[in-house]
Structures are given as C-alpha cells and as structure tokens.
Amino acid sequence: MQKIRKISLIVSILILIIILLPFIYLEVNKNIYENKVTNYLLEEMGYDKGEIGSVEGVYGFKMPEFYTIVTFEDEPYVEYTYFAHNTVLQFGYEIIDKEHDGITKEDLKNLDPNGLID
C-alpha cells in the first residue's frame, strides 16, 4: 500500500509539472525580454528609471512570439513596441489615447533613432 502511494504521488507531481511548464516558460521569457529592454533603455539609451512609465513583456501568437511594450512618463498615450531577440530594436508605436490621434512620427519624443520605425 505504501509503495502505491509513493508511485501515485510521483505521478501526480509529474503531471502537475507538465501542466505548469508552459506557463512557467511564458512568464520566464516575458521577464527576460522586459529585462533586456529595460537594460537597453537605461544603459544604452541613457533614460532614467523615472522617465520610463512601464515595460511589459508580451507573448504574441504571431511572429515574433515575444516582444515588449514600453510607455514613457512624458508620453503616456503612446505604446512603443520593442523586439529583444538578438539585439534590442524599437519596432513600432501605437497611439492609445484617441485625444492624441493627430500625433505624427515627428512629434514623438521617445523615437529611437536606431529602431526600425520608418
């Protein structure tokens, strides 16, 4: 009876690990991308922590799987998209506040000259 209990416990733990593994994978990778982009903004681009509103790792169903959304304190109505696979690149932006819809690329304060935004 004791042996059956141990086997059942081990099997239950393995099943639980198999179920949780994809969630752990997603969270770990989102955190890795958040950290890469945060370090890039602070160390290479020279931002202060107080200038960065939020950095959020995102799992997307399209390619690339992981990317990061950044908002800055001086532009809370713009979400900048960064890819951080091999190198960190600002890839795009989105105006999230309808009040600021007329903003053009030239009006953006945090446009990265090394990025891919045309």
C-alpha positions as CSV (number, residue, x, y, z in Angstrom):
1,M,0.0,0.0,0.0
2,Q,2.8,2.4,0.9
3,K,4.5,1.8,-2.5
4,I,1.4,2.5,-4.4
5,R,1.0,5.8,-2.5
6,K,4.6,6.8,-3.4
7,I,4.1,6.0,-7.1
8,S,0.8,7.8,-7.2
9,L,2.4,10.9,-5.5
10,I,5.3,10.9,-8.0
11,V,2.9,10.5,-11.0
12,S,0.7,13.4,-9.6
13,I,3.8,15.6,-9.2
14,L,5.0,14.8,-12.8
15,I,1.5,15.6,-14.2
16,L,1.4,18.9,-12.3
17,I,4.9,19.8,-13.6
18,I,3.9,19.0,-17.2
19,I,0.7,21.2,-16.8
20,L,2.6,24.1,-15.3
21,L,5.7,24.1,-17.6
22,P,4.2,26.1,-20.5
23,F,3.0,28.8,-18.1
24,I,6.4,29.0,-16.4
25,Y,8.1,29.1,-19.9
26,L,5.9,32.1,-20.9
27,E,6.4,34.1,-17.7
28,V,10.2,33.5,-17.7
29,N,10.6,34.6,-21.3
30,K,8.4,37.7,-20.8
31,N,10.6,38.6,-17.9
32,I,13.8,38.1,-19.9
33,Y,12.5,40.4,-22.6
34,E,11.4,43.0,-20.1
35,N,14.9,43.0,-18.5
36,K,16.6,43.2,-21.9
37,V,14.6,46.2,-22.9
38,T,14.9,47.9,-19.5
39,N,18.6,47.5,-19.5
40,Y,18.8,48.8,-23.1
41,L,16.8,51.9,-22.2
42,L,18.8,52.6,-19.0
43,E,22.3,51.7,-20.1
44,E,22.4,52.3,-23.9
45,M,19.8,55.0,-24.4
46,G,20.5,56.9,-21.2
47,Y,17.0,57.1,-19.8
48,D,16.5,57.4,-16.0
49,K,14.2,55.0,-14.3
50,G,11.7,57.8,-13.6
51,E,11.3,58.5,-17.3
52,I,10.1,55.0,-18.1
53,G,6.4,54.5,-17.3
54,S,6.1,50.8,-17.8
55,V,7.9,47.9,-19.5
56,E,5.7,44.9,-20.2
57,G,6.8,41.6,-21.8
58,V,4.1,40.2,-24.1
59,Y,3.6,36.8,-25.6
60,G,2.1,37.1,-29.1
61,F,0.7,34.3,-31.2
62,K,2.3,35.7,-34.4
63,M,6.0,36.0,-35.2
64,P,7.9,37.1,-33.1
65,E,6.5,35.2,-30.2
66,F,7.8,37.6,-27.6
67,Y,8.1,41.4,-27.7
68,T,7.9,44.2,-25.2
69,I,5.6,47.2,-24.9
70,V,7.1,50.4,-23.3
71,T,5.4,53.6,-22.2
72,F,7.3,56.7,-21.1
73,E,6.2,59.1,-18.5
74,D,6.3,62.1,-20.9
75,E,4.2,60.2,-23.5
76,P,1.7,58.0,-21.6
77,Y,-0.6,58.0,-24.6
78,V,2.0,56.1,-26.8
79,E,3.0,52.5,-26.6
80,Y,6.3,51.7,-28.2
81,T,7.0,48.1,-29.3
82,Y,10.5,46.7,-28.9
83,F,11.9,43.4,-30.1
84,A,14.7,42.0,-28.0
85,H,15.8,38.8,-29.6
86,N,19.4,39.2,-30.6
87,T,19.6,43.0,-30.2
88,V,17.0,45.4,-28.9
89,L,15.1,47.3,-31.5
90,Q,12.2,49.7,-31.4
91,F,9.9,48.3,-34.0
92,G,6.7,50.4,-33.8
93,Y,4.4,52.5,-31.8
94,E,0.7,52.9,-31.2
95,I,-1.3,55.9,-30.0
96,I,-3.6,54.5,-27.3
97,D,-5.4,57.7,-26.4
98,K,-7.9,58.9,-29.0
99,E,-7.4,62.5,-27.8
100,H,-3.8,62.4,-29.3
101,D,-4.7,60.7,-32.6
102,G,-3.2,63.5,-34.7
103,I,0.3,62.9,-33.5
104,T,2.8,62.2,-36.2
105,K,6.1,60.4,-36.1
106,E,7.9,63.8,-35.9
107,D,6.0,64.7,-32.7
108,L,7.2,61.5,-30.9
109,K,9.6,62.3,-28.1
110,N,10.9,58.8,-27.5
111,L,11.5,57.6,-31.0
112,D,14.7,55.5,-31.1
113,P,17.0,56.6,-34.0
114,N,18.4,53.0,-34.0
115,G,14.9,51.5,-34.3
116,L,13.0,50.2,-37.4
117,I,10.2,52.8,-37.4
118,D,10.1,54.5,-40.9
